[in-house]
């Protein structure tokens, strides 16, 4: 998925059009649907999803607290017990679960301390889609996540109403 030269100012038709915040929303919707399909239910993943949703509301003054609160940056450390049990119960291969979680996290964290490059979050979104598609869950349609395009602000700053609308799509 390569970014287009001139992103459209219409509802995104491709994943290159939305901002990182909107791509994260696509990723969160896809991840949540995948978790439902494979039966991967645990508090650690719900906490992670909530943390990633909060990124869209983080301001410079709240960034440090948000960043320090990250529940699962990588799997370099031990996997939380509830997540280990949930993966075993679901029957999902642990490497595959780790790949999906890492890809979801990297949509946002991949450009957090380096220069933000569109390809970074697109590659992570694509990696998430490769895992979820193997279980019959393709990447979510980007159209519901309009209002935050790459061309407007690469990170995206959806207002509170837009963010609520996005979250409502996920919880349907």
N, C-alpha and C positions, 0 to 999 in steps of 0.2 A: 504494500500500500504506500505509494509515493504521494506526497502532497501535490496538489495542483498548483500551477503557477499563479493563478488568479482565483482564490476562493470565491464562491458565489455568495451573494447577499440574499439568498432565498433559503428555504429550509434545506439543511444539508442533505445532499444525495449520496455523499461519500464520507468516509470517516476523516478525511483530511480537512474538511470544512470546519468542524467544531473546534472550539478551544480545548485546552487540556481539561478544564473543569467539565465540559460537556462530554469529552471522551471518557473521563472517569465515570460520569453518570452512565454512559453506555456500558462501560465495563462492570459497574456495580449492578446494573440491571441484568446483564448477561450472567454474571457470577451468581447472583441470587437465584435466577431461574435454574442454573446448572446445579446449585446446591439442593434445590427442591427435587430435581429429577433424580439425582444420585443419592439423595437421602443424607446429605452431609450437614448435620444440624449440630451446632455447638456455640456456646457463649463467646469463645475466643474469636470466632469469625464474625459474629454479630458486632463485637466490640471493634474489630478491625474495620468493618464496613462503616460503622458510625464515625470512626476516626477519619476515614477517607472522605466521607460526606462533609465533614467539618472543614476540610481544606478550602472549600469554596468561600467560606466565611472568614477565613483568617486574615487579619490585618497585620501590618508590620509590628504593632505593639503586642499582638497575641501569638505571633509565630513561634517564639521560643517555647512557650508553654504547650502549644499544639504539637510541636515537633518532639519534645521530651515525652509526651504522653503516648507516642506510637507504640501500639501493643505488640506488633510482630514485624520488625523491620526485615529480618531475614530468617532463614532456618539454620544459620550458623550456630545458634544457641539451641538448646533442647526445645523440641516441639512441646507446647503446653499439653498436659495430660488429657484435658477434655478434647483437644483437637486430635491427638493421637488415637484416642478411643473412638471418636466420631469417624475418622478416616477408616479405621479397622471395621467398624460396624457397617459403613456404607459400601465397603468392598472396592472403593476407589484405590488404585495403586498410590502408595505414599509419594513416589516421585511425581506422579501426575498431579496430585493435590498440591504439592509444593510448587510445581510449575505454574499452576493456575493462580495460586496465592501470590507468588512472586511477580507474575505478570500484572496482576491487578494492582499491586503496590507500586510497581515500576511505572505505571501510566503516569502517576503523579511524582513519585520520588526520583524517577530517572533523570529529570532535568532540574531538580531542586537546588543543587549547589554548583551546577555547571551552566554553561550557556544553554538556554532552552532551544531545543531543535525539534521541529515537528516530527521528524522521523523517529525520534526516541519514543515518544508516547504512542505513535502509530505502530511501531514494531511490538511494543508491549501489548497493545490492544489486539494485534494480530496473533501474538503468542497465546493470549487468553482464549481467543476464538478457536485456535487449533485444538486446545484441550477440550473446550466445551462442545465443539462441533462433533468430536468423537462420541459424545453422549447424546447427540441429537439436539443440541442447543446452540444454534448459530449466534453470532454477534447480534445484539439488538439493533433494530432500525434506528439510525441517528436522528430521524425527523422529529421525534418528540422533544429533543434536547436543543431546539433552536433558541435563539436569543443570546447565544454566547459563541461567537464565531472566532476562528483563529485570526482573521484579518482585523477584528476589532481590538483584541487584546489576547495575545497568545495564551496566557494563563486562564483568562476569562474571569469575569467578576459578576456572576449572576446575582441579581437582587434576591431578596428573601422570598418574594412571590414566585419567581422563576424556580428557585431551588425547591420550594414546596411542591410546585407542579411536577418537577422532575422526580422527586421522591414519591409522589403519588403514583407515577407510572410504575415505579419499582414495586410498590406494595399492592398493586391490583392483582 
